[in-house]
């Protein structure tokens, strides 16, 4: 079952690569580089809505991700590791593909606002080459289709929070965190984010069947995101609203070691795979 197949098709080998990913469902750290004056708001809704901007002022962080897709018949778990630089607005992820998917091994990703590069030996893409995608080519805006929600989008979605409840205080790896939960609106998040960083959120808002997205987030005393869990849903059968045809996706993004340098850059043009257009039928 693939979100790419059932909605607007994506051209070339990139479509097959992304479809393969979802086919399985058919810390305190260093001192921040900036924003030291930021303080967690006492108002839960303000705290949650401000989290993306505050996190963006901290420089960079180590990232771990988990994406769980579950339908009536199948469940798959994608795990990833990497880092994101919120100042340079670029990050890297390596996603382990679970057994049963058409693509095997590890998908490497480079993520920027509005763009994702994918490297994998499947889908007729030569080994070592990258596929470049504009997230507007993807019905879900790349929030789930490459096996992870990139750290910028995961945090950016919180700008669309419509409700926020303080669940309690928890200590994780020696850092005291406030735990909140509520619902968010991806369309409002896109509007509040603006620029290319809003493209993925806007596409997902048009595609996902659950317009009120449940979330949980853990924030430190500065207001930075340490962990965010967002639950998305889309129709596994195009146009169907029946419960048995829905696919649930739980995306978890965790950030740690704020200030840790992230080495990431866009691939050179020589390393980008551009499939030749098919010859017209005679």
C-alpha positions as CSV (number, residue, x, y, z in Angstrom):
1,X,0.0,0.0,0.0
2,X,1.6,3.3,-1.0
3,X,0.5,6.9,-0.5
4,X,2.4,7.7,-3.7
5,X,0.6,5.1,-5.8
6,X,-2.9,6.0,-4.7
7,X,-2.7,9.7,-5.2
8,X,-1.0,12.0,-7.7
9,X,1.7,10.0,-9.4
10,X,5.4,11.1,-9.1
11,X,7.4,10.8,-12.2
12,X,10.5,8.7,-12.9
13,X,12.4,6.4,-10.6
14,X,11.8,8.5,-7.6
15,X,8.2,7.4,-7.5
16,X,9.2,3.7,-7.3
17,X,11.7,4.5,-4.6
18,X,9.3,6.3,-2.4
19,X,6.5,3.8,-3.1
20,X,8.9,1.0,-2.0
21,X,9.4,2.6,1.4
22,X,5.7,2.6,2.2
23,X,5.0,-0.7,0.5
24,X,5.6,-2.4,3.9
25,X,2.3,-1.0,5.1
26,X,0.2,-2.4,1.7
27,X,19.7,15.0,26.7
28,X,20.9,18.4,27.5
29,X,24.1,18.4,25.4
30,X,26.2,21.4,24.6
31,X,25.3,25.0,25.2
32,X,23.0,26.4,22.4
33,X,24.6,28.6,19.8
34,X,21.9,31.2,20.1
35,X,18.6,32.1,21.8
36,X,19.9,31.8,25.3
37,X,17.3,34.4,26.4
38,X,14.5,32.1,25.4
39,X,12.4,30.9,28.3
40,X,9.5,28.3,28.2
41,X,6.2,30.1,28.3
42,X,3.9,29.4,31.3
43,X,1.0,29.3,28.8
44,X,0.9,25.8,27.2
45,X,-0.4,26.9,23.8
46,X,2.2,29.7,23.5
47,X,4.9,27.3,24.6
48,X,4.0,24.7,21.9
49,X,3.5,27.2,19.1
50,X,6.8,28.9,20.0
51,X,8.8,25.7,20.1
52,X,9.8,25.6,16.5
53,X,11.2,29.1,16.4
54,X,13.1,28.6,19.7
55,X,14.5,25.3,18.5
56,X,15.5,26.9,15.3
57,X,17.6,29.4,17.2
58,X,19.7,26.7,18.9
59,X,21.9,25.9,16.0
60,X,21.9,22.2,15.4
61,X,21.1,18.9,17.0
62,X,21.5,15.1,16.8
63,X,18.3,13.5,15.5
64,X,16.7,10.1,15.9
65,X,13.4,9.2,14.1
66,X,10.8,6.5,14.2
67,X,7.9,6.1,11.7
68,X,5.3,3.5,12.4
69,X,2.8,2.8,9.6
70,X,-0.2,0.6,10.4
71,X,-3.2,-0.5,8.4
72,X,-5.8,-3.2,9.0
73,X,-3.4,-5.8,7.6
74,X,0.2,-4.6,8.0
75,X,2.5,-2.8,10.3
76,X,6.0,-1.5,9.6
77,X,8.6,0.4,11.5
78,X,11.2,2.7,10.0
79,X,14.1,3.9,12.2
80,X,16.4,6.7,11.4
81,X,19.4,8.6,12.7
82,X,21.1,11.8,11.7
83,X,21.4,15.5,12.5
84,X,19.8,18.8,11.5
85,X,21.3,22.3,11.4
86,X,18.5,24.8,12.0
87,X,20.7,27.8,11.1
88,X,21.9,26.4,7.7
89,X,18.5,24.7,7.3
90,X,19.9,21.4,6.1
91,X,20.1,17.9,7.7
92,X,20.9,14.3,7.0
93,X,19.1,11.1,7.9
94,X,19.8,7.4,7.4
95,X,16.6,5.4,7.4
96,X,16.6,1.6,8.0
97,X,14.0,0.0,5.7
98,X,12.1,-2.9,7.5
99,X,11.8,-6.4,5.9
100,X,9.0,-6.8,3.4
101,X,9.6,-3.5,1.5
102,X,10.7,-3.5,-2.1
103,X,13.7,-1.4,-1.2
104,X,16.1,-3.0,1.2
105,X,18.9,-1.7,3.4
106,X,19.3,1.9,4.2
107,X,17.9,5.0,2.5
108,X,20.2,8.1,2.9
109,X,18.5,11.5,2.8
110,X,19.5,15.1,2.7
111,X,16.7,17.4,3.6
112,X,16.3,21.1,3.0
113,X,13.2,23.4,3.0
114,X,11.1,22.2,0.1
115,X,13.6,19.7,-1.2
116,X,14.8,16.1,-0.3
117,X,17.6,14.1,-1.9
118,X,17.4,10.3,-1.6
119,X,20.1,7.8,-2.2
120,X,19.3,4.1,-2.5
121,X,20.4,1.3,-4.9
122,X,16.7,0.4,-5.7
123,X,14.3,1.6,-8.3
124,X,16.9,1.5,-11.1
125,X,18.8,4.3,-9.5
126,X,22.6,3.7,-10.0
127,X,24.5,3.0,-6.8
128,X,25.8,6.1,-5.2
129,X,23.5,8.4,-7.1
130,X,21.0,10.8,-5.5
131,X,17.4,11.5,-6.6
132,X,16.3,15.1,-6.1
133,X,12.6,15.8,-5.3
134,X,10.7,18.9,-4.8
135,X,8.3,18.1,-1.9
136,X,5.5,19.6,-3.9
137,X,5.8,16.5,-6.2
138,X,4.7,14.3,-3.2
139,X,1.1,14.2,-2.1
140,X,2.2,14.0,1.6
141,X,4.9,16.7,1.2
142,X,7.5,14.2,2.4
143,X,6.1,14.1,5.9
144,X,5.9,10.3,5.8
145,X,6.7,8.9,2.3
146,X,10.5,8.6,2.7
147,X,10.3,6.8,6.1
148,X,10.7,9.9,8.4
149,X,9.4,13.3,9.1
150,X,12.3,15.7,8.7
151,X,13.2,17.6,11.9
152,X,12.3,21.0,10.5
153,X,8.8,19.9,9.4
154,X,8.2,17.9,12.6
155,X,8.9,21.0,14.7
156,X,7.2,23.4,12.2
157,X,3.9,21.5,12.5
158,X,3.7,22.7,16.1
159,X,3.2,26.3,14.8
160,X,-0.3,25.1,13.9
161,X,-1.2,23.9,17.4
162,X,-4.9,24.5,18.2
163,X,-4.9,23.1,21.7
164,X,-2.3,22.3,24.3
165,X,-2.5,20.6,27.7
166,X,0.3,20.3,30.1
167,X,0.5,16.6,31.0
168,X,3.3,16.8,33.5
169,X,7.0,17.1,34.1
170,X,9.5,14.3,33.3
171,X,13.3,14.0,33.6
172,X,15.0,12.5,30.6
173,X,18.8,12.0,30.6
174,X,19.1,14.5,33.5
175,X,17.0,17.2,31.8
176,X,13.7,18.3,33.1
177,X,11.1,18.4,30.4
178,X,7.5,19.6,30.2
179,X,5.2,17.2,28.4
180,X,2.3,18.6,26.4
181,X,-0.4,17.1,24.2
182,X,-3.1,18.4,22.0
183,X,-4.1,18.7,18.3
184,X,-2.6,20.8,15.5
185,X,-3.7,21.9,12.0
186,X,-1.1,21.5,9.2
187,X,-2.7,24.2,7.0
188,X,-2.3,26.7,9.8
189,X,1.2,25.4,10.5
190,X,2.1,26.0,6.8
191,X,0.7,29.5,7.0
192,X,2.6,30.3,10.1
193,X,5.8,28.8,8.7
194,X,5.9,30.5,5.3
195,X,8.5,30.1,2.5
196,X,9.7,26.8,1.1
197,X,9.6,25.3,4.6
198,X,5.8,25.4,4.4
199,X,5.5,23.4,1.1
200,X,5.5,20.0,2.8
201,X,3.1,21.0,5.5
202,X,0.7,22.5,2.9
203,X,0.8,19.4,0.7
204,X,0.2,17.1,3.7
205,X,-2.7,19.3,4.9
206,X,-4.4,18.6,1.6
207,X,-3.8,14.9,1.6
208,X,-4.2,13.5,5.1
209,X,-7.7,12.5,6.1
210,X,-7.4,13.6,9.8
211,X,-7.3,17.4,9.7
212,X,-6.8,17.6,13.5
213,X,-3.5,15.9,14.0
214,X,-2.9,14.6,17.5
215,X,0.6,15.4,18.9
216,X,2.7,15.1,22.0
217,X,5.8,17.2,22.7
218,X,8.5,17.5,25.3
219,X,10.1,20.9,25.8
220,X,13.0,22.0,28.1
221,X,13.2,25.1,30.2
222,X,14.3,27.1,27.2
223,X,11.4,26.0,25.1
224,X,13.3,23.7,22.8
225,X,11.8,20.5,21.3
226,X,13.4,17.3,22.7
227,X,10.8,15.0,21.4
228,X,7.7,15.3,19.3
229,X,5.2,12.6,18.3
230,X,2.6,13.3,15.6
231,X,-0.1,11.0,14.4
232,X,-1.2,11.2,10.8
233,X,-3.8,9.3,8.8
234,X,-4.5,8.8,5.1
235,X,-6.8,6.6,3.0
236,X,-5.2,3.4,1.9
237,X,-8.0,3.1,-0.7
238,X,-8.4,6.3,-2.7
239,X,-11.6,8.2,-1.6
240,X,-12.6,5.7,1.0
241,X,-13.6,6.9,4.5
242,X,-14.1,3.4,5.9
243,X,-12.0,2.7,9.0
244,X,-10.6,-0.5,7.5
245,X,-9.1,1.4,4.6
246,X,-7.3,4.0,6.7
247,X,-3.5,3.9,7.3
248,X,-2.3,5.3,10.6
249,X,1.2,6.8,10.7
250,X,2.9,7.7,14.0
251,X,6.0,9.8,13.5
252,X,8.4,10.4,16.4
253,X,11.3,12.9,16.2
254,X,13.8,13.2,19.0
255,X,16.5,15.9,19.3
256,X,19.6,15.8,21.6
257,X,23.1,17.3,21.9
258,X,22.1,20.8,20.9
259,X,25.0,22.6,19.3
260,X,26.6,19.5,17.9
261,X,27.9,20.3,14.4
262,X,26.1,18.7,11.5
263,X,28.1,18.0,8.3
264,X,25.7,18.2,5.4
265,X,25.7,19.7,1.9
266,X,23.7,19.3,-1.3
267,X,25.0,16.6,-3.7
268,X,27.0,17.8,-6.7
269,X,25.2,17.8,-10.0
270,X,27.4,14.9,-11.1
271,X,26.0,12.8,-8.3
272,X,22.3,13.5,-9.1
273,X,20.5,10.9,-11.1
274,X,18.3,12.4,-13.9
275,X,16.5,9.6,-15.7
276,X,16.1,10.1,-19.5
277,X,12.6,10.8,-20.7
278,X,10.9,7.9,-22.4
279,X,10.7,8.1,-26.1
280,X,7.2,9.0,-27.4
281,X,5.2,6.2,-28.8
282,X,5.1,5.9,-32.6
